[in-house]
Every structure is written in C-alpha cells, then in structure tokens.
Amino acid sequence: MKNGIRWAAGAIVIALATCRAQAAEVRVLCTTFPIHQITRNVTDGQAGTTVELLLPASLGCPHHYSLKPQDLQKTARADVLIINGLGLEEFLGAPVKKANPRIVVIDSSRGIGDLLKYAEEPDGPEHGHDTKHEHRHHDHDEYEGVNPHLFVSPRQAAQLALNIAEGLAKHHPDGAAVYRRNARAYRS
C-alpha cells in the first residue's frame, strides 16, 4: 500500500510540475525579421519561450503588406506580439485584435527619442525608398519623416533589445532575469 501511495504522490507532483511548465510557456510572435532576430537573442536560453516570425523573412519593409489567413492563425496562437512600431506595421490594427483579443503587444520602439531621420536629398531618397510615398505610412502624421528602421543603427537596435526584454519581463516574470541579461549582453 505504501508503494501505491508513493506512486500516487509522485504522479501528482509530476502532474503539477507539468501544469506549471505548460503555464510558464510563452508564445512570442514578431512582425519583421530584424525584430525576430533581436527577440531570439533576448529570449535565448529561456525554457518555454518560443519565438516565431509573422511576416516572411524575404519581405523586407512591410509598408503595404496585407495580412493573410495564415498570419491571423499565427496571431491567434500567440501570447505576445512584438512590433517594430513607429507606424511600420499599421496594417495590423483591428484584424490582430479580432484574431486574438488577449494578445499582449510590445512596441519595441517605445520611448526611443533620438530617432533616425531621413536625409533630405535633392536627387532622391536615401536607402531606396520613396520618402514622399512609402514613409508617410498611410498619411499618419505622427510618424511622418521618421525612419522606422531603428534596427539598422547598432545603438537603436540595442535599445530595441532592452525594450523587448522589459516588455517580456512584464508579461513573463519567470523569464525576466534571462531576458534582461541577454538584452544587456546584446547592448555590449
């Protein structure tokens, strides 16, 4: 009888540990490839945290992207959505909230004050974009003239990593130490 009780007690402990492990899992979805790469660095070594990419890696800038059904399916499965911000993902909006009303959105550009600005070039745009059209972000004045591609600057990318770590730490306190340590290492 003692063996049966020990076995039952052991099974309960294993079941509770399994439930806790499952509860600690965090499914993170990143909009763009650069944000995905930074997030992978921030979450490296944190058990139970998975990072997936929403948009195709080959897409480049998603200024005129239209969400597809498979994108909304990924969104529906995610706990956290990490966006670049600064108007780069204005196409997300209501469809994401409809697909997953409980999703936590982390804006990796939050609080970054020293934003990269587009060079005023008389002969054309810097880095191959039509600044008068593409970077107006659907005429959203808040971001007009702001370069949302913060990941191209090492200093700004380091700040993105810190913002991502803080956002994830708030949502998943069990991983906070790992996220913050990795973000500090990324900054170095």
Phi and psi in degrees as GROMACS dihedral restraints (atoms count N, CA, C in turn):
[ dihedral_restraints ]
;  ai    aj    ak    al  type     phi  dphi    fc
    3     4     5     6     1   -59.5    20    10
    4     5     6     7     1   -39.8    20    10
    6     7     8     9     1   -62.8    20    10
    7     8     9    10     1   -39.6    20    10
    9    10    11    12     1   -63.7    20    10
   10    11    12    13     1   -39.8    20    10
   12    13    14    15     1   -69.0    20    10
   13    14    15    16     1   -43.2    20    10
   15    16    17    18     1   -61.9    20    10
   16    17    18    19     1   -42.4    20    10
   18    19    20    21     1   -62.5    20    10
   19    20    21    22     1   -45.0    20    10
   21    22    23    24     1   -63.3    20    10
   22    23    24    25     1   -43.5    20    10
   24    25    26    27     1   -63.3    20    10
   25    26    27    28     1   -42.0    20    10
   27    28    29    30     1   -63.3    20    10
   28    29    30    31     1   -40.5    20    10
   30    31    32    33     1   -63.8    20    10
   31    32    33    34     1   -38.8    20    10
   33    34    35    36     1   -66.0    20    10
   34    35    36    37     1   -43.1    20    10
   36    37    38    39     1   -61.8    20    10
   37    38    39    40     1   -44.0    20    10
   39    40    41    42     1   -64.2    20    10
   40    41    42    43     1   -42.8    20    10
   42    43    44    45     1   -62.8    20    10
   43    44    45    46     1   -42.9    20    10
   45    46    47    48     1   -64.8    20    10
   46    47    48    49     1   -41.5    20    10
   48    49    50    51     1   -64.1    20    10
   49    50    51    52     1   -39.3    20    10
   51    52    53    54     1   -65.4    20    10
   52    53    54    55     1   -43.1    20    10
   54    55    56    57     1   -62.7    20    10
   55    56    57    58     1   -42.2    20    10
   57    58    59    60     1   -63.6    20    10
   58    59    60    61     1   -42.1    20    10
   60    61    62    63     1   -63.8    20    10
   61    62    63    64     1   -41.2    20    10
   63    64    65    66     1   -67.3    20    10
   64    65    66    67     1   -38.3    20    10
   66    67    68    69     1   -66.2    20    10
   67    68    69    70     1   -29.5    20    10
   69    70    71    72     1   -82.6    20    10
   70    71    72    73     1    -6.4    20    10
   72    73    74    75     1   -69.5    20    10
   73    74    75    76     1   138.5    20    10
   75    76    77    78     1  -129.1    20    10
   76    77    78    79     1   124.4    20    10
   78    79    80    81     1  -101.5    20    10
   79    80    81    82     1   112.6    20    10
   81    82    83    84     1  -106.4    20    10
   82    83    84    85     1   133.6    20    10
   84    85    86    87     1  -120.0    20    10
   85    86    87    88     1   130.1    20    10
   87    88    89    90     1  -113.1    20    10
   88    89    90    91     1   140.0    20    10
   90    91    92    93     1   -70.6    20    10
   91    92    93    94     1   -50.8    20    10
   93    94    95    96     1  -116.1    20    10
   94    95    96    97     1   160.9    20    10
   96    97    98    99     1   -59.5    20    10
   97    98    99   100     1   -45.6    20    10
   99   100   101   102     1   -61.0    20    10
  100   101   102   103     1   -40.8    20    10
  102   103   104   105     1   -67.1    20    10
  103   104   105   106     1   -36.5    20    10
  105   106   107   108     1   -60.8    20    10
  106   107   108   109     1   -45.4    20    10
  108   109   110   111     1   -65.0    20    10
  109   110   111   112     1   -43.5    20    10
  111   112   113   114     1   -63.3    20    10
  112   113   114   115     1   -43.7    20    10
  114   115   116   117     1   -64.3    20    10
  115   116   117   118     1   -38.6    20    10
  117   118   119   120     1   -60.1    20    10
  118   119   120   121     1   -38.9    20    10
  120   121   122   123     1   -66.6    20    10
  121   122   123   124     1   -40.8    20    10
  123   124   125   126     1   -66.7    20    10
  124   125   126   127     1   -36.7    20    10
  126   127   128   129     1   -92.3    20    10
  127   128   129   130     1    -2.7    20    10
  129   130   131   132     1   -53.7    20    10
  130   131   132   133     1   125.5    20    10
  132   133   134   135     1    89.2    20    10
  133   134   135   136     1    -3.5    20    10
  135   136   137   138     1   -91.0    20    10
  136   137   138   139     1   106.9    20    10
  138   139   140   141     1   -60.9    20    10
  139   140   141   142     1   140.2    20    10
  141   142   143   144     1    86.5    20    10
  142   143   144   145     1    -4.2    20    10
  144   145   146   147     1  -104.4    20    10
  145   146   147   148     1   118.3    20    10
  147   148   149   150     1  -111.4    20    10
  148   149   150   151     1   143.5    20    10
  150   151   152   153     1  -123.0    20    10
  151   152   153   154     1   127.3    20    10
  153   154   155   156     1  -127.5    20    10
  154   155   156   157     1   155.0    20    10
  156   157   158   159     1   -99.5    20    10
  157   158   159   160     1   130.7    20    10
  159   160   161   162     1   -78.3    20    10
  160   161   162   163     1   -56.3    20    10
  162   163   164   165     1   -92.7    20    10
  163   164   165   166     1   153.2    20    10
  165   166   167   168     1   -58.1    20    10
  166   167   168   169     1   137.9    20    10
  168   169   170   171     1   -60.1    20    10
  169   170   171   172     1   -31.0    20    10
  171   172   173   174     1   -80.4    20    10
  172   173   174   175     1    -2.6    20    10
  174   175   176   177     1   -64.6    20    10
  175   176   177   178     1   -39.7    20    10
  177   178   179   180     1    81.9    20    10
  178   179   180   181     1  -135.7    20    10
  180   181   182   183     1   -78.4    20    10
  181   182   183   184     1   128.1    20    10
  183   184   185   186     1   -90.7    20    10
  184   185   186   187     1    26.6    20    10
  186   187   188   189     1   -50.2    20    10
  187   188   189   190     1   -38.9    20    10
  189   190   191   192     1  -117.7    20    10
  190   191   192   193     1    27.0    20    10
  192   193   194   195     1   -73.0    20    10
  193   194   195   196     1   145.0    20    10
  195   196   197   198     1  -116.4    20    10
  196   197   198   199     1   128.2    20    10
  198   199   200   201     1   -62.6    20    10
  199   200   201   202     1   141.3    20    10
  201   202   203   204     1  -106.4    20    10
  202   203   204   205     1   162.5    20    10
  204   205   206   207     1   -53.9    20    10
  205   206   207   208     1   -40.1    20    10
  207   208   209   210     1   -66.5    20    10
  208   209   210   211     1   -28.5    20    10
  210   211   212   213     1   -66.4    20    10
  211   212   213   214     1   -41.7    20    10
  213   214   215   216     1   -70.0    20    10
  214   215   216   217     1   -30.6    20    10
  216   217   218   219     1   -66.4    20    10
  217   218   219   220     1   -42.2    20    10
  219   220   221   222     1   -61.1    20    10
  220   221   222   223     1   -42.7    20    10
  222   223   224   225     1   -62.6    20    10
  223   224   225   226     1   -40.9    20    10
  225   226   227   228     1   -63.1    20    10
  226   227   228   229     1   -29.4    20    10
  228   229   230   231     1   -86.5    20    10
  229   230   231   232     1   -14.8    20    10
  231   232   233   234     1   -84.0    20    10
  232   233   234   235     1   151.9    20    10
  234   235   236   237     1   -93.4    20    10
  235   236   237   238     1   -36.1    20    10
  237   238   239   240     1  -131.7    20    10
  238   239   240   241     1   138.2    20    10
  240   241   242   243     1  -118.1    20    10
  241   242   243   244     1   121.0    20    10
  243   244   245   246     1  -104.1    20    10
  244   245   246   247     1   121.8    20    10
  246   247   248   249     1  -109.6    20    10
  247   248   249   250     1   157.6    20    10
  249   250   251   252     1   -67.9    20    10
  250   251   252   253     1   -46.6    20    10
  252   253   254   255     1    89.4    20    10
  253   254   255   256     1  -167.5    20    10
  255   256   257   258     1    57.3    20    10
  256   257   258   259     1    31.2    20    10
  258   259   260   261     1    84.7    20    10
  259   260   261   262     1    -0.9    20    10
  261   262   263   264     1   -64.7    20    10
  262   263   264   265     1   -31.4    20    10
  264   265   266   267     1  -113.5    20    10
  265   266   267   268     1    39.5    20    10
  267   268   269   270     1   -61.1    20    10
  268   269   270   271     1   -17.7    20    10
  270   271   272   273     1   -70.2    20    10
  271   272   273   274     1   -14.1    20    10
  273   274   275   276     1   -71.4    20    10
  274   275   276   277     1   -66.5    20    10
  276   277   278   279     1    36.4    20    10
  277   278   279   280     1  -131.5    20    10
  279   280   281   282     1   -60.8    20    10
  280   281   282   283     1   -37.0    20    10
  282   283   284   285     1   -57.8    20    10
  283   284   285   286     1   -37.1    20    10
  285   286   287   288     1   -67.9    20    10
  286   287   288   289     1   -46.0    20    10
  288   289   290   291     1   -64.9    20    10
  289   290   291   292     1   -32.3    20    10
  291   292   293   294     1   -71.2    20    10
  292   293   294   295     1   -40.7    20    10
  294   295   296   297     1   -69.4    20    10
  295   296   297   298     1   -31.7    20    10
  297   298   299   300     1  -153.6    20    10
  298   299   300   301     1    85.8    20    10
  300   301   302   303     1   -64.7    20    10
  301   302   303   304     1   -18.3    20    10
  303   304   305   306     1   -93.4    20    10
  304   305   306   307     1    -1.1    20    10
  306   307   308   309     1   -65.5    20    10
  307   308   309   310     1   139.4    20    10
  309   310   311   312     1   -94.4    20    10
  310   311   312   313     1   126.4    20    10
  312   313   314   315     1  -103.9    20    10
  313   314   315   316     1   125.2    20    10
  315   316   317   318     1  -109.0    20    10
  316   317   318   319     1   117.8    20    10
  318   319   320   321     1   -90.2    20    10
  319   320   321   322     1   107.1    20    10
  321   322   323   324     1   -67.7    20    10
  322   323   324   325     1   -15.7    20    10
  324   325   326   327     1   -91.2    20    10
  325   326   327   328     1    -0.9    20    10
  327   328   329   330     1   -54.2    20    10
  328   329   330   331     1   126.1    20    10
  330   331   332   333     1    80.5    20    10
  331   332   333   334     1     1.7    20    10
  333   334   335   336     1   -80.2    20    10
  334   335   336   337     1   114.2    20    10
  336   337   338   339     1   -93.1    20    10
  337   338   339   340     1   -38.1    20    10
  339   340   341   342     1   -87.1    20    10
  340   341   342   343     1    73.7    20    10
  342   343   344   345     1   -77.3    20    10
  343   344   345   346     1   148.0    20    10
  345   346   347   348     1   -71.2    20    10
  346   347   348   349     1   135.9    20    10
  348   349   350   351     1  -111.5    20    10
  349   350   351   352     1   151.2    20    10
  351   352   353   354     1   -73.8    20    10
  352   353   354   355     1   140.4    20    10
  354   355   356   357     1   -73.2    20    10
  355   356   357   358     1   137.6    20    10
  357   358   359   360     1   -83.8    20    10
  358   359   360   361     1   101.9    20    10
  360   361   362   363     1  -113.7    20    10
  361   362   363   364     1   125.0    20    10
  363   364   365   366     1   -65.5    20    10
  364   365   366   367     1   -26.6    20    10
  366   367   368   369     1   -89.2    20    10
  367   368   369   370     1    -3.3    20    10
  369   370   371   372     1   141.3    20    10
  370   371   372   373     1   179.6    20    10
  372   373   374   375     1   -76.9    20    10
  373   374   375   376     1   153.0    20    10
  375   376   377   378     1   -78.8    20    10
  376   377   378   379     1   147.9    20    10
  378   379   380   381     1    54.7    20    10
  379   380   381   382     1    29.7    20    10
  381   382   383   384     1    80.7    20    10
  382   383   384   385     1     6.8    20    10
  384   385   386   387     1  -104.7    20    10
  385   386   387   388     1   148.2    20    10
  387   388   389   390     1   -82.8    20    10
  388   389   390   391     1   100.0    20    10
  390   391   392   393     1   -64.4    20    10
  391   392   393   394     1   -27.7    20    10
  393   394   395   396     1   -74.7    20    10
  394   395   396   397     1   -22.8    20    10
  396   397   398   399     1  -109.7    20    10
  397   398   399   400     1   -63.8    20    10
  399   400   401   402     1   -64.9    20    10
  400   401   402   403     1   -39.3    20    10
  402   403   404   405     1   -90.8    20    10
  403   404   405   406     1     7.5    20    10
  405   406   407   408     1   -79.5    20    10
  406   407   408   409     1   -13.3    20    10
  408   409   410   411     1    50.6    20    10
  409   410   411   412     1    61.5    20    10
  411   412   413   414     1    60.7    20    10
  412   413   414   415     1    37.8    20    10
  414   415   416   417     1    60.6    20    10
  415   416   417   418     1    30.8    20    10
  417   418   419   420     1   -87.0    20    10
  418   419   420   421     1   102.5    20    10
  420   421   422   423     1   -58.8    20    10
  421   422   423   424     1   -29.2    20    10
  423   424   425   426     1   -56.9    20    10
  424   425   426   427     1   -32.4    20    10
  426   427   428   429     1  -112.0    20    10
  427   428   429   430     1     6.8    20    10
  429   430   431   432     1   -60.8    20    10
  430   431   432   433     1   129.0    20    10
  432   433   434   435     1    81.6    20    10
  433   434   435   436     1    -0.7    20    10
  435   436   437   438     1   -97.2    20    10
  436   437   438   439     1   132.7    20    10
  438   439   440   441     1   -83.4    20    10
  439   440   441   442     1   111.1    20    10
  441   442   443   444     1   -78.0    20    10
  442   443   444   445     1    -4.5    20    10
  444   445   446   447     1   -84.7    20    10
  445   446   447   448     1    60.3    20    10
  447   448   449   450     1   -62.9    20    10
  448   449   450   451     1   -26.6    20    10
  450   451   452   453     1   -66.5    20    10
  451   452   453   454     1   -13.1    20    10
  453   454   455   456     1   -78.3    20    10
  454   455   456   457     1   -17.2    20    10
  456   457   458   459     1   -99.0    20    10
  457   458   459   460     1   124.3    20    10
  459   460   461   462     1   -56.4    20    10
  460   461   462   463     1   -39.3    20    10
  462   463   464   465     1   -65.3    20    10
  463   464   465   466     1   -43.3    20    10
  465   466   467   468     1   -70.7    20    10
  466   467   468   469     1   -37.4    20    10
  468   469   470   471     1   -62.2    20    10
  469   470   471   472     1   -37.7    20    10
  471   472   473   474     1   -63.0    20    10
  472   473   474   475     1   -39.2    20    10
  474   475   476   477     1   -68.2    20    10
  475   476   477   478     1   -37.8    20    10
  477   478   479   480     1   -58.0    20    10
  478   479   480   481     1   -44.0    20    10
  480   481   482   483     1   -61.2    20    10
  481   482   483   484     1   -43.1    20    10
  483   484   485   486     1   -63.8    20    10
  484   485   486   487     1   -41.7    20    10
  486   487   488   489     1   -63.9    20    10
  487   488   489   490     1   -41.6    20    10
  489   490   491   492     1   -63.4    20    10
  490   491   492   493     1   -44.5    20    10
  492   493   494   495     1   -60.8    20    10
  493   494   495   496     1   -44.4    20    10
  495   496   497   498     1   -66.0    20    10
  496   497   498   499     1   -41.3    20    10
  498   499   500   501     1   -62.6    20    10
  499   500   501   502     1   -44.3    20    10
  501   502   503   504     1   -67.5    20    10
  502   503   504   505     1   -37.6    20    10
  504   505   506   507     1   -62.2    20    10
  505   506   507   508     1   -37.5    20    10
  507   508   509   510     1   -66.5    20    10
  508   509   510   511     1   -40.9    20    10
  510   511   512   513     1   -78.6    20    10
  511   512   513   514     1   -33.3    20    10
  513   514   515   516     1  -134.3    20    10
  514   515   516   517     1    76.4    20    10
  516   517   518   519     1   -57.5    20    10
  517   518   519   520     1   -27.8    20    10
  519   520   521   522     1   -60.9    20    10
  520   521   522   523     1   -27.1    20    10
  522   523   524   525     1  -102.1    20    10
  523   524   525   526     1     3.7    20    10
  525   526   527   528     1   -54.3    20    10
  526   527   528   529     1   -45.1    20    10
  528   529   530   531     1   -62.5    20    10
  529   530   531   532     1   -43.0    20    10
  531   532   533   534     1   -65.9    20    10
  532   533   534   535     1   -47.0    20    10
  534   535   536   537     1   -59.2    20    10
  535   536   537   538     1   -47.6    20    10
  537   538   539   540     1   -66.9    20    10
  538   539   540   541     1   -41.8    20    10
  540   541   542   543     1   -61.2    20    10
  541   542   543   544     1   -46.3    20    10
  543   544   545   546     1   -64.7    20    10
  544   545   546   547     1   -38.5    20    10
  546   547   548   549     1   -66.1    20    10
  547   548   549   550     1   -40.0    20    10
  549   550   551   552     1   -63.8    20    10
  550   551   552   553     1   -40.5    20    10
  552   553   554   555     1   -65.9    20    10
  553   554   555   556     1   -38.5    20    10
  555   556   557   558     1   -62.9    20    10
  556   557   558   559     1   -38.0    20    10
  558   559   560   561     1   -67.6    20    10
  559   560   561   562     1   -29.3    20    10
